[in-house]
Amino acid sequence: MSDLEKCMESLITVFHRYAAGDGDKATLTKKELKQLLEKEFSTFLSAQKSPDAVDKIMKDLDQNNDKKVDFGEFMVFVVGLSTACEAFHRAQQNKGKKR
């Protein structure tokens, strides 16, 4: 498998590992989302100033208002966070070039 295919497989595996907590492997409950964020995105979560960060993330991701996050909704979060990280990385590289 290519590096990108391995990354995709890893995203799917991690999602389903946490989603399986309540018996429904297709969605994350708020509790499961919180566990995933605490374990897999601990740096991101600790940087959040709001104690209601998980509630806000859940509300933002749950586009169909079913109180669960499916894989597509989860990927919106992953893509958004990845985009922000890439922009930060690019900015850091540009800072180094200006010196």
KOLKE-42386 format. One record per residue: residue number from 1; residue in one letter; chain; y, x, z of N, C-alpha, C in turn. Coordinates in pm, whole numbers, plus 32768, in hexadecimal, padded with zeros to 4 digits. Layout:
BEGIN
@num:NUM; residuo:a; cadena:A; n.Y:Y; n.X:X; n.Z:Z; ca.Y:Y; ca.X:X; ca.Z:Z; c.Y:Y; c.X:X; c.Z:Z .
...
REM end
This chain:
BEGIN
@num:1; residuo:m; cadena:A; n.Y:7F89; n.X:8054; n.Z:8000; ca.Y:8000; ca.X:8000; ca.Z:8000; c.Y:807D; c.X:8058; c.Z:8000 .
@num:2; residuo:s; cadena:A; n.Y:80E5; n.X:8027; n.Z:7FC1; ca.Y:8165; ca.X:806D; ca.Z:7FC1; c.Y:81A8; c.X:805E; c.Z:804A .
@num:3; residuo:d; cadena:A; n.Y:820F; n.X:80AD; n.Z:8063; ca.Y:8259; ca.X:80A2; ca.Z:80E1; c.Y:8292; c.X:8016; c.Z:80F3 .
@num:4; residuo:l; cadena:A; n.Y:82C8; n.X:7FDF; n.Z:8089; ca.Y:8303; ca.X:7F59; ca.Z:8092; c.Y:8298; c.X:7EEE; c.Z:80AD .
@num:5; residuo:e; cadena:A; n.Y:8226; n.X:7EFB; n.Z:806D; ca.Y:81BA; ca.X:7E9D; ca.Z:8087; c.Y:818A; c.X:7EA7; c.Z:8119 .
@num:6; residuo:k; cadena:A; n.Y:8184; n.X:7F1F; n.Z:814D; ca.Y:815E; ca.X:7F32; ca.Z:81DA; c.Y:81C4; c.X:7EF0; c.Z:8237 .
@num:7; residuo:c; cadena:A; n.Y:8244; n.X:7EFD; n.Z:8215; ca.Y:82AD; ca.X:7EBD; ca.Z:8266; c.Y:829F; c.X:7E25; c.Z:8263 .
@num:8; residuo:m; cadena:A; n.Y:8285; n.X:7DEF; n.Z:81EE; ca.Y:8273; ca.X:7D5F; ca.Z:81E2; c.Y:81FA; c.X:7D31; c.Z:8234 .
@num:9; residuo:e; cadena:A; n.Y:818C; n.X:7D7A; n.Z:8229; ca.Y:8115; ca.X:7D57; ca.Z:8277; c.Y:8132; c.X:7D5D; c.Z:830C .
@num:10; residuo:s; cadena:A; n.Y:817E; n.X:7DC1; n.Z:8336; ca.Y:81A1; ca.X:7DD0; ca.Z:83C3; c.Y:81F6; c.X:7D5C; c.Z:83F4 .
@num:11; residuo:l; cadena:A; n.Y:8258; n.X:7D31; n.Z:83A5; ca.Y:82AC; ca.X:7CBE; ca.Z:83CA; c.Y:8257; c.X:7C41; c.Z:83DC .
@num:12; residuo:i; cadena:A; n.Y:81FB; n.X:7C2A; n.Z:8381; ca.Y:81A4; ca.X:7BB5; ca.Z:8389; c.Y:814B; c.X:7BBD; c.Z:8404 .
@num:13; residuo:t; cadena:A; n.Y:8110; n.X:7C31; n.Z:841B; ca.Y:80B6; ca.X:7C43; ca.Z:848D; c.Y:80FE; c.X:7C2F; c.Z:8511 .
@num:14; residuo:v; cadena:A; n.Y:8174; n.X:7C6B; n.Z:851E; ca.Y:81C1; ca.X:7C5E; ca.Z:859A; c.Y:81E9; c.X:7BCD; c.Z:85B2 .
@num:15; residuo:f; cadena:A; n.Y:821A; n.X:7B8B; n.Z:854B; ca.Y:8240; ca.X:7AFE; ca.Z:8559; c.Y:81CB; c.X:7AAB; c.Z:858D .
@num:16; residuo:h; cadena:A; n.Y:8158; n.X:7AB8; n.Z:854D; ca.Y:80E5; ca.X:7A66; ca.Z:8573; c.Y:80AC; c.X:7A8C; c.Z:85FC .
@num:17; residuo:r; cadena:A; n.Y:80BA; n.X:7B08; n.Z:8624; ca.Y:808E; ca.X:7B32; ca.Z:86A8; c.Y:80D8; c.X:7AE4; c.Z:8715 .
@num:18; residuo:y; cadena:A; n.Y:815A; n.X:7AD7; n.Z:8706; ca.Y:81A9; ca.X:7A8F; ca.Z:8769; c.Y:819F; c.X:79F8; c.Z:8757 .
@num:19; residuo:a; cadena:A; n.Y:8193; n.X:79CA; n.Z:86DB; ca.Y:818A; ca.X:793A; ca.Z:86C1; c.Y:8109; c.X:78FE; c.Z:86F8 .
@num:20; residuo:a; cadena:A; n.Y:80A3; n.X:794C; n.Z:8705; ca.Y:8021; ca.X:7919; ca.Z:8731; c.Y:801D; c.X:78F3; c.Z:87C5 .
@num:21; residuo:g; cadena:A; n.Y:8085; n.X:7912; n.Z:8810; ca.Y:8087; ca.X:78F9; ca.Z:88A0; c.Y:806E; c.X:786A; c.Z:88C9 .
@num:22; residuo:d; cadena:A; n.Y:80A1; n.X:780C; n.Z:887B; ca.Y:808F; ca.X:777E; ca.Z:889F; c.Y:8022; c.X:773B; c.Z:884B .
@num:23; residuo:g; cadena:A; n.Y:7FD9; n.X:778A; n.Z:87FF; ca.Y:7F6E; ca.X:7754; ca.Z:87AC; c.Y:7F97; c.X:7734; c.Z:871E .
@num:24; residuo:d; cadena:A; n.Y:801A; n.X:7730; n.Z:8702; ca.Y:804E; ca.X:7715; ca.Z:867C; c.Y:807E; c.X:779A; c.Z:8641 .
@num:25; residuo:k; cadena:A; n.Y:802C; n.X:77D8; n.Z:85ED; ca.Y:804F; ca.X:785A; ca.Z:85B4; c.Y:80BC; c.X:7854; c.Z:8549 .
@num:26; residuo:a; cadena:A; n.Y:80E6; n.X:77DD; n.Z:8525; ca.Y:8147; ca.X:77CE; ca.Z:84B8; c.Y:81D7; c.X:77CD; c.Z:84E8 .
@num:27; residuo:t; cadena:A; n.Y:81ED; n.X:77BC; n.Z:856B; ca.Y:8276; ca.X:77B4; ca.Z:859D; c.Y:8285; c.X:77FB; c.Z:8623 .
@num:28; residuo:l; cadena:A; n.Y:8301; n.X:7820; n.Z:8640; ca.Y:8324; ca.X:7859; ca.Z:86C2; c.Y:836E; c.X:77F0; c.Z:8714 .
@num:29; residuo:t; cadena:A; n.Y:8342; n.X:77DC; n.Z:878E; ca.Y:838F; ca.X:778B; ca.Z:87EC; c.Y:8400; c.X:77E3; c.Z:8821 .
@num:30; residuo:k; cadena:A; n.Y:845C; n.X:77A9; n.Z:886B; ca.Y:84C8; ca.X:77F8; ca.Z:88A6; c.Y:848F; c.X:7865; c.Z:8901 .
@num:31; residuo:k; cadena:A; n.Y:8429; n.X:7843; n.Z:894F; ca.Y:83EA; ca.X:78A5; ca.Z:89A8; c.Y:83AB; c.X:7917; c.Z:8958 .
@num:32; residuo:e; cadena:A; n.Y:8366; n.X:78F6; n.Z:88EC; ca.Y:8328; ca.X:795D; ca.Z:8898; c.Y:8391; c.X:79B3; c.Z:8853 .
@num:33; residuo:l; cadena:A; n.Y:83FC; n.X:7973; n.Z:8822; ca.Y:8469; ca.X:79BE; ca.Z:87E4; c.Y:84A6; c.X:7A1F; c.Z:8847 .
@num:34; residuo:k; cadena:A; n.Y:84BB; n.X:79F3; n.Z:88C2; ca.Y:84F3; ca.X:7A4A; ca.Z:8929; c.Y:8497; c.X:7AC1; c.Z:8942 .
@num:35; residuo:q; cadena:A; n.Y:8414; n.X:7AAA; n.Z:894A; ca.Y:83B5; ca.X:7B18; ca.Z:895F; c.Y:83BA; c.X:7B7A; c.Z:88EA .
@num:36; residuo:l; cadena:A; n.Y:83BE; n.X:7B46; n.Z:8870; ca.Y:83C6; ca.X:7B9B; ca.Z:87FB; c.Y:8446; c.X:7BEF; c.Z:87FD .
@num:37; residuo:l; cadena:A; n.Y:84B7; n.X:7BB0; n.Z:8819; ca.Y:8536; ca.X:7BF8; ca.Z:881C; c.Y:8536; c.X:7C62; c.Z:8889 .
@num:38; residuo:e; cadena:A; n.Y:8501; n.X:7C41; n.Z:88FE; ca.Y:84FF; ca.X:7CA1; ca.Z:896E; c.Y:84A8; c.X:7D1B; c.Z:8951 .
@num:39; residuo:k; cadena:A; n.Y:8439; n.X:7D05; n.Z:890B; ca.Y:83DC; ca.X:7D73; ca.Z:88F1; c.Y:83F9; c.X:7DBE; c.Z:886F .
@num:40; residuo:e; cadena:A; n.Y:841C; n.X:7D74; n.Z:8807; ca.Y:842A; ca.X:7DB0; ca.Z:8782; c.Y:84BB; c.X:7DD3; c.Z:875D .
@num:41; residuo:f; cadena:A; n.Y:851B; n.X:7D93; n.Z:879D; ca.Y:85A9; ca.X:7DAC; ca.Z:8782; c.Y:85F3; c.X:7DC6; c.Z:8804 .
@num:42; residuo:s; cadena:A; n.Y:85B8; n.X:7E14; n.Z:885C; ca.Y:85F3; ca.X:7E29; ca.Z:88E1; c.Y:867E; c.X:7E69; c.Z:88DA .
@num:43; residuo:t; cadena:A; n.Y:8692; n.X:7EC7; n.Z:887F; ca.Y:8716; ca.X:7F07; ca.Z:8872; c.Y:877E; c.X:7EA1; c.Z:8846 .
@num:44; residuo:f; cadena:A; n.Y:875C; n.X:7E50; n.Z:87E3; ca.Y:87B7; ca.X:7DE8; ca.Z:87B4; c.Y:87D6; c.X:7D85; c.Z:8823 .
@num:45; residuo:l; cadena:A; n.Y:876F; n.X:7D57; n.Z:8869; ca.Y:8782; ca.X:7CF1; ca.Z:88D0; c.Y:87D4; c.X:7D27; c.Z:8945 .
@num:46; residuo:s; cadena:A; n.Y:87BB; n.X:7DA3; n.Z:896B; ca.Y:8806; ca.X:7DDC; ca.Z:89DB; c.Y:8899; c.X:7DF2; c.Z:89B8 .
@num:47; residuo:a; cadena:A; n.Y:88B8; n.X:7DFD; n.Z:8938; ca.Y:8943; ca.X:7E11; ca.Z:890D; c.Y:8993; c.X:7D8F; c.Z:890C .
@num:48; residuo:q; cadena:A; n.Y:894E; n.X:7D1E; n.Z:8917; ca.Y:8992; ca.X:7C9D; ca.Z:8916; c.Y:89DA; c.X:7C88; c.Z:899B .
@num:49; residuo:k; cadena:A; n.Y:8A53; n.X:7C5F; n.Z:8995; ca.Y:8AA6; ca.X:7C4B; ca.Z:8A0D; c.Y:8A87; c.X:7BC7; c.Z:8A53 .
@num:50; residuo:s; cadena:A; n.Y:8A5A; n.X:7B66; n.Z:8A07; ca.Y:8A46; ca.X:7ADF; ca.Z:8A3B; c.Y:89BC; c.X:7ACF; c.Z:8A7B .
@num:51; residuo:p; cadena:A; n.Y:89B8; n.X:7A97; n.Z:8AF3; ca.Y:8935; ca.X:7A7A; ca.Z:8B2F; c.Y:88EA; c.X:7A0B; c.Z:8AE5 .
@num:52; residuo:d; cadena:A; n.Y:8932; n.X:79C2; n.Z:8A91; ca.Y:88F7; ca.X:7956; ca.Z:8A42; c.Y:88D3; c.X:7982; c.Z:89B4 .
@num:53; residuo:a; cadena:A; n.Y:88C1; n.X:7A05; n.Z:89A0; ca.Y:88A8; ca.X:7A3A; ca.Z:891A; c.Y:882E; c.X:79FC; c.Z:88D9 .
@num:54; residuo:v; cadena:A; n.Y:87C0; n.X:79EE; n.Z:8923; ca.Y:8746; ca.X:79B5; ca.Z:88EA; c.Y:875D; c.X:7924; c.Z:88C2 .
@num:55; residuo:d; cadena:A; n.Y:87A4; n.X:78D8; n.Z:8917; ca.Y:87C2; ca.X:784D; ca.Z:88F6; c.Y:8814; c.X:7844; c.Z:8875 .
@num:56; residuo:k; cadena:A; n.Y:8877; n.X:789B; n.Z:8868; ca.Y:88CC; ca.X:789A; ca.Z:87F1; c.Y:887C; c.X:78C1; c.Z:8775 .
@num:57; residuo:i; cadena:A; n.Y:8829; n.X:7927; n.Z:8782; ca.Y:87D7; ca.X:7952; ca.Z:8710; c.Y:8779; c.X:78E1; c.Z:86E7 .
@num:58; residuo:m; cadena:A; n.Y:873A; n.X:78A2; n.Z:874A; ca.Y:86DE; ca.X:7833; ca.Z:872D; c.Y:8727; c.X:77C4; c.Z:86E3 .
@num:59; residuo:k; cadena:A; n.Y:879C; n.X:779F; n.Z:8714; ca.Y:87E9; ca.X:7733; ca.Z:86D5; c.Y:8810; c.X:7758; c.Z:8646 .
@num:60; residuo:d; cadena:A; n.Y:883A; n.X:77D6; n.Z:8632; ca.Y:8862; ca.X:7802; ca.Z:85AD; c.Y:87EC; c.X:7805; c.Z:854B .
@num:61; residuo:l; cadena:A; n.Y:8777; n.X:782D; n.Z:857C; ca.Y:8704; ca.X:783B; ca.Z:8523; c.Y:86BD; c.X:77B7; c.Z:8505 .
@num:62; residuo:d; cadena:A; n.Y:86BE; n.X:775B; n.Z:8563; ca.Y:8674; ca.X:76DE; ca.Z:8555; c.Y:86BF; c.X:767E; c.Z:84F9 .
@num:63; residuo:q; cadena:A; n.Y:86B8; n.X:769A; n.Z:8479; ca.Y:8705; ca.X:764E; ca.Z:8416; c.Y:86DB; c.X:75BC; c.Z:840B .
@num:64; residuo:n; cadena:A; n.Y:865C; n.X:759D; n.Z:8424; ca.Y:862F; ca.X:7513; ca.Z:8418; c.Y:862C; c.X:74CA; c.Z:849F .
@num:65; residuo:n; cadena:A; n.Y:8660; n.X:750A; n.Z:8506; ca.Y:866E; ca.X:74CF; ca.Z:858C; c.Y:85EC; c.X:7498; c.Z:85C6 .
@num:66; residuo:d; cadena:A; n.Y:857D; n.X:74DF; n.Z:85B0; ca.Y:84FD; ca.X:74B3; ca.Z:85E9; c.Y:84DB; c.X:74FD; c.Z:866A .
@num:67; residuo:k; cadena:A; n.Y:853A; n.X:7549; n.Z:869E; ca.Y:852A; ca.X:7596; ca.Z:871B; c.Y:84C3; c.X:7606; c.Z:870D .
@num:68; residuo:k; cadena:A; n.Y:84AA; n.X:7630; n.Z:8691; ca.Y:844E; ca.X:769D; ca.Z:8673; c.Y:8488; c.X:76EF; c.Z:8601 .
@num:69; residuo:v; cadena:A; n.Y:845C; n.X:776C; n.Z:85F8; ca.Y:8487; ca.X:77C4; ca.Z:858D; c.Y:840D; c.X:77E6; c.Z:8537 .
@num:70; residuo:d; cadena:A; n.Y:8411; n.X:77BF; n.Z:84B8; ca.Y:83A2; ca.X:77E2; ca.Z:8460; c.Y:83BC; c.X:786C; c.Z:8422 .
@num:71; residuo:f; cadena:A; n.Y:835E; n.X:789C; n.Z:83D4; ca.Y:836A; ca.X:7924; ca.Z:839E; c.Y:83E6; c.X:7934; c.Z:8347 .
@num:72; residuo:g; cadena:A; n.Y:8404; n.X:78D2; n.Z:82F5; ca.Y:847B; ca.X:78DA; ca.Z:829F; c.Y:84FA; c.X:78E1; c.Z:82F1 .
@num:73; residuo:e; cadena:A; n.Y:8503; n.X:7891; n.Z:8359; ca.Y:8578; ca.X:7893; ca.Z:83B1; c.Y:8581; c.X:791A; c.Z:83FA .
@num:74; residuo:f; cadena:A; n.Y:8510; n.X:794F; n.Z:8424; ca.Y:850D; ca.X:79D2; ca.Z:8465; c.Y:853D; c.X:7A3F; c.Z:8406 .
@num:75; residuo:m; cadena:A; n.Y:8514; n.X:7A37; n.Z:8389; ca.Y:853B; ca.X:7A9C; ca.Z:8327; c.Y:85D2; c.X:7A9D; c.Z:830F .
@num:76; residuo:v; cadena:A; n.Y:8614; n.X:7A2B; n.Z:831E; ca.Y:86A6; ca.X:7A27; ca.Z:8313; c.Y:86E2; c.X:7A85; c.Z:837B .
@num:77; residuo:f; cadena:A; n.Y:86AD; n.X:7A82; n.Z:83F5; ca.Y:86DA; ca.X:7ADA; ca.Z:8460; c.Y:86BF; c.X:7B6D; c.Z:843D .
@num:78; residuo:v; cadena:A; n.Y:8645; n.X:7B8A; n.Z:840F; ca.Y:861F; ca.X:7C14; ca.Z:83EE; c.Y:8677; c.X:7C4A; c.Z:837E .
@num:79; residuo:v; cadena:A; n.Y:868F; n.X:7BFA; n.Z:8318; ca.Y:86E3; ca.X:7C25; ca.Z:82A8; c.Y:8773; c.X:7C3C; c.Z:82D6 .
@num:80; residuo:g; cadena:A; n.Y:87A7; n.X:7BE0; n.Z:8325; ca.Y:8830; ca.X:7BF0; ca.Z:8356; c.Y:8840; c.X:7C6C; c.Z:83AD .
@num:81; residuo:l; cadena:A; n.Y:87E2; n.X:7C81; n.Z:8406; ca.Y:87E7; ca.X:7CF7; ca.Z:845D; c.Y:87D4; c.X:7D78; c.Z:840C .
@num:82; residuo:s; cadena:A; n.Y:877B; n.X:7D76; n.Z:83AC; ca.Y:8765; ca.X:7DEB; ca.Z:8356; c.Y:87E1; c.X:7E0B; c.Z:8304 .
@num:83; residuo:t; cadena:A; n.Y:8823; n.X:7DA4; n.Z:82D2; ca.Y:889D; ca.X:7DB7; ca.Z:8284; c.Y:890A; c.X:7DF5; c.Z:82DA .
@num:84; residuo:a; cadena:A; n.Y:8918; n.X:7DC5; n.Z:8354; ca.Y:897C; ca.X:7DFD; ca.Z:83B0; c.Y:895C; c.X:7E8E; c.Z:83D2 .
@num:85; residuo:c; cadena:A; n.Y:88DD; n.X:7EAB; n.Z:83E8; ca.Y:88B4; ca.X:7F35; ca.Z:8408; c.Y:88CE; c.X:7F93; c.Z:8392 .
@num:86; residuo:e; cadena:A; n.Y:88B3; n.X:7F63; n.Z:8319; ca.Y:88CA; ca.X:7FB6; ca.Z:82A3; c.Y:895F; c.X:7FD0; c.Z:8290 .
@num:87; residuo:a; cadena:A; n.Y:89B2; n.X:7F6D; n.Z:82A9; ca.Y:8A44; ca.X:7F7F; ca.Z:829E; c.Y:8A74; c.X:7FE4; c.Z:8306 .
@num:88; residuo:f; cadena:A; n.Y:8A40; n.X:7FDC; n.Z:837F; ca.Y:8A63; ca.X:803C; ca.Z:83E7; c.Y:8A37; c.X:80C9; c.Z:83BE .
@num:89; residuo:h; cadena:A; n.Y:89BE; n.X:80D5; n.Z:838B; ca.Y:8989; ca.X:8156; ca.Z:835D; c.Y:89E3; c.X:8192; c.Z:82F0 .
@num:90; residuo:r; cadena:A; n.Y:8A09; n.X:813D; n.Z:8290; ca.Y:8A60; ca.X:816A; ca.Z:8223; c.Y:8AE7; c.X:8197; c.Z:8258 .
@num:91; residuo:a; cadena:A; n.Y:8B1E; n.X:814E; n.Z:82B8; ca.Y:8B9F; ca.X:8172; ca.Z:82F3; c.Y:8B94; c.X:81F8; c.Z:833B .
@num:92; residuo:q; cadena:A; n.Y:8B26; n.X:820D; n.Z:8380; ca.Y:8B12; ca.X:828D; ca.Z:83C7; c.Y:8B08; c.X:8301; c.Z:8364 .
@num:93; residuo:q; cadena:A; n.Y:8AC5; n.X:82EA; n.Z:82F5; ca.Y:8ABA; ca.X:8352; ca.Z:828F; c.Y:8B42; c.X:8371; c.Z:8252 .
@num:94; residuo:n; cadena:A; n.Y:8B92; n.X:830B; n.Z:823B; ca.Y:8C18; ca.X:831F; ca.Z:8203; c.Y:8C72; c.X:836A; c.Z:8263 .
@num:95; residuo:k; cadena:A; n.Y:8C64; n.X:8352; n.Z:82E5; ca.Y:8CB0; ca.X:839C; ca.Z:8348; c.Y:8C92; c.X:8430; c.Z:8341 .
@num:96; residuo:g; cadena:A; n.Y:8C14; n.X:8450; n.Z:8331; ca.Y:8BE9; ca.X:84DC; ca.Z:8328; c.Y:8C1F; c.X:8523; c.Z:82AE .
@num:97; residuo:k; cadena:A; n.Y:8C30; n.X:84DA; n.Z:8242; ca.Y:8C63; ca.X:8514; ca.Z:81C6; c.Y:8CF9; c.X:8530; c.Z:81CD .
@num:98; residuo:k; cadena:A; n.Y:8D41; n.X:84E8; n.Z:8221; ca.Y:8DD3; ca.X:84F7; ca.Z:8228; c.Y:8DFC; c.X:8571; c.Z:8279 .
@num:99; residuo:r; cadena:A; n.Y:8DA2; n.X:85A8; n.Z:82C2; ca.Y:8DC3; ca.X:861E; ca.Z:8317; c.Y:8DCD; c.X:869C; c.Z:82CA .
REM end
